[in-house]
Structures are given as C-alpha cells and as structure tokens.
Amino acid sequence: MRKEKFCPLTAATEILSKKWSLVVIAQLLSGEKRFSEIEKSIPEISPKVLSSCLGALERHGLVVREVEVSSPIKVKYRLTEKGKEMARVVEEVRRWAEKWER
C-alpha cells in the first residue's frame, strides 16, 4: 500500500532528491538514448547508480524502458509526457546553479 504524501512537493522531492535524477532527465530531454549513451554523457556516474536511477525514474512514470529485439538486444530509454514536463524544472535549476554555484 502506498503511503499518503504530506503534499505534492513531498512526492516530487522523493522522486527528484536522488543525486542524479535531474541530470539523467536532462540527458533524455533531447530524445531517447541507449544506456551506454547516457553513461558516456555523465562520466561521473557508475553503471550501477545509473541503472538504479533509471529504474526509479521508470517506477515513478518519468522514463520508459524499451527493449528492441535484435542481435544484440538494444535497450533504449525515453521520457514519458510526465518526464518531458520536467524540462522547465531542469532549466530553472540549471539557471540557478549557474548563478549561485559557480
């Protein structure tokens, strides 16, 4: 059973408080990507952490994992409509960081 959230901000914070969530979302805003493409675009993230982050974003409905049956099997990730709506949030956090965290 799902716990009641204190408010919508609490629910959003639970999703976005993971260290790499916004960075992964930012990478997927330009379109679908394979795991290796995301991994290369974020050199500081380990494969295990990236996998965990993508799984959490998928469980929260922000990312879709698509398996293409081929040889070898290709797995691609893309944002859902819910995930795409994070574009403004990502941009505002980026602006804030450029202003205050340089």
N, C-alpha and C positions, 0 to 999 in steps of 0.2 A: 504494500500500500504506500502511496506517495505521501510524503509529509506536506502539511499545509505550509505555504510560504507566508512570511510576515507581510511582504508587499512585493510587487513586481520587481522592484530594484534588487531585492534579496535574491530572487530567482535568477535575474540577469547576472548578478555578481557571482553566483555559484557557477555559472557557465563560463564567464569571462575571467575569473580570478586565476585560472591556471596560467602559468608563466608564458606559454607560447600560443595560447588561443588566438589572440588578436593578430599575431604575426602570421600564423597559418591562414587565418581568414583573409588577411591582406594579400597573401600569395595567391589565393584562389579567386580573388576578385577579378583577375584578368582572364579567367577561364579554367576549364578542367585541366588537371595535371596528374601525372603519374607520381607515385610515391617518391621515386628517385629524383624527379624534378623538384618536388617540394624540398626534399632533403638537401639537394645542391643549393637551393636558393636561401637556405637558412643553415649556414655552415656550423653554427654553434649548437645545433640540436642533435641529439643522438637518435638513431633509428628507433630505439625502444621508446623514448619520450615522444617522438613524432607519432608513432603508432598509437600510443596511449591517447595523445591529444586528438588525433583524427577519430579515434573510437568514441571519445567523449563528445566531440562535436557532432558525430553521427547520431549518438544516442539522444542528444538534445535537439535533433532535427535541423541542424545548420549545414550539414555536409551529407552528401550521398556517395556511397562507395559503389562503383560499377565494375563488374568483372567482365572482361571481354574474353570469350572463349577463343583462344588461338594458341599457337605454339611459338613461343611460350605464352602462358596466360598473362594478360595485361590487366592491371587494376588501376582504375582512374578515380579521382576524387573531384567532385564539383560542389559548389554551393547550391543549396535549395533557395527558394524565394526568401525564406526566413533568414538564411545566411547572407544573401545578397543585400538585404536591408541593413546589414551591418556596415555597409560602405561609408555612410556618413559618420558613424561612430569611429571607425578606423581613421578616417581623415581628420576628425576633430582631435583624437588622441595624438595623431602624428603632428598636427599643428601645435598642440600644447607642448609636446615633448621637444619640438624644435625650438620653441620659445624659451622653455624653462629648464630643460635638461641637457643643454649643450655645454 
